[in-house]
């Protein structure tokens, strides 16, 4: 016999996080890697403009940073900053002064604009999908707080069923035994005598 199991808040969070991670961690990591690669290529294009002049001057006069940035214009007109971290510091423009200085964001090279826009579109699509899935899972868990109810609600989404924990199997209830009168009678004196004798002999 299978019994419904109430989903605790901890278990609901585990289900929520597992579904989101399994669905979107991989594509979002891939997008992040594409951004980093574009930042590297954009930096190389920027650096190549000044490479011949830089070679003529002492390297210690240049600003160097391990992190480089690229300023990206989003479709809505807002901006975003993509970054890449180098294991060793590289020459870059300085933004700010003294202790608050950092690498200045580099504008996107025209030759990379199409690729940048494709990544922006892909990122937007995945984030919108992720947002919709989050809302669906949150509402599902809010309205269906037992395994049986949630399984029923997700019947049309079999790919999600594996995230619902299995219900515990209850042993069938035994029928209540009827009290029956006993015919045999135990003679306590005889029992006491036997136990006493066994104790003495040991």
N, C-alpha and C positions, 0 to 999 in steps of 0.2 A: 504494500500500500504506500503510495507516494503522497507526502504531505506538503502543503505550500510552506515556503520559508520566507519570513519577513526579511526584507533587505535593509540592513542597518545603514546609517549614513556613511560609515567607513566602506562598506561593500559597494554602495552606490558610487562613491568616489572612485573606487577601483575599476568598476565597470566603465564609467565615464572616461577616465584617463586611458584605459587600455584601448578603447575604441578609437579615440582621437589619435593616440600615439601610433597605433597600427595603420591607421588610414592616412595620416598626414605627415608624420615625421620624415619619411623617406622623400616625398616630393619637395618638402620645404628645405631639407638639407641640399637636395639637388639644385634648387633655385638659389640658395645661399652660395653654393660653390660657383654657379654661373656669374653671380654678382661679383664675387671675389676675382674671378678670372678676367672679367671686363675691367675691373679697377686696375689690375696689373697691366693689362694691355693699354689702357688709357694712360697710365703713368709712363709706360715705355714710349708711347707716341709723344707725350709731353717732354720727356727727358731728351729724346733724340733731337729736338729743336736746338738744345743748348749744349749737347755733348761735346762738340768740337771746341767751344769756348771754355767749358768746364775743365777740359784736359789741360788747358794752358795755365790754369790757376791752381794755387795750393788748395787741397781739399778741405783743410781745416777752417777755411773762411766761409764754407757753406753750412747752411742749416741742415741737419740730418735727423730723421725720425724713423722709427720702425713701423709706425702705422701711417698709411696713406689713405686719402679720402677722395671720393668723386661725387660731385654735386649732380643730382639727377632731378629733372623736372617731370613731375607727374601729370597725368592727363587733366586733373582738376586745376592745375596751375600752381599747386603747392610743390614743395621741394623735399627731397629725401637725400640722405648721405649714405653712400655705400662705402665700405672700407675693406682694406686688406692689411694683414700684419706680416711684415718681413722678419725673418730670423735675425738679420743684421740691418742696421740703420741705413737708409738710403737718402740721397740728396733730395731736398724738396723745398718748396716755398714756405716761408714762415708766416704763421697767422698769430697775432698777439705779440706780447713782449715779455721778456724776462721769464719768471717762473710759470706764467700762464700761457706761454707760447706753445703752439702745436703745428702740425702739418696743415697747410692751407688746402682746402678742397679744390680739386682740379675740375674745370668744366669738361663735359663730355666731348670728346673729339667727334667731329662731324661724321667720320668714317664708321663710327661705332653706334650712331644714333638708332639705326634700324634694329640692331641686336639688343640694345638697351630697352627699346620700346617693346620688343617681343618678351623680354624677361619681365618687364613691368606688367604687361597684360597677363602673363602666366601667373605671376605672383598674386595679382588681383583676383583672378579666377579661383585659385586654390584657397586663398584666404576667405573669399565669399562662401565657397563650399564648406569650409571648415566652420565658419560662423553658423551656417544653416544646420549642419550636423550637430553642433553643440546645443543649439536651441531645441532640436528634436529630442536629443537624449535627455536634456534637463527636464523638459516637459514630460517625457515618458516616465522618468524615474520619480518625478513629483506626483504623478497621478496613479502610478502602478507600483506600490511598495512591497509587493510579494513576488516571488519567482513565477508563480502560476499566472498572476495578472500580467506581468511583464512579458512572459512567453506568449500569452494570448494576444497582447497588443502588437507584438513583433512577428506575428505569423506571416505577414507579407514581406518581411525582411529577414529571410533565413540566414543571411550572412552575419546578422547580429546575434543570433540565438546562442552561438558558442560562448558568448561573454556572460551568459546567465548561469550562475552556479547551479549544480544539480541539487534537486530536492532530497532531503534525507528520507530513507526508506524506513517506515515504521513497521514494527512487528505487529501482526494482527492481534487484536485483543482476544484474550482467552475468555471463553464463556465462564460466568461466575459459577463456581461449583456449589452444588446443593449440599447443605449440611445433612449428613445421614447419621442415624444413631449407630453406635458401635456395639457389637455383640461381645467382643473379647473384653475381659477385665484383667487389669494388671494388678498383681498382688504386690504392693509396695514393700511389705515386710520381707518377702522373699528376695526382692531385688536388692534391698539394703543389705541383707545378710550375705548375698553372693558377692557384692562389691566389697564388703568389709573383709570377707574371707580372702578374696583376690589380693587385697592390699596387704594383709598379714603374711600371706605366702610369698609375696614379692620381697 
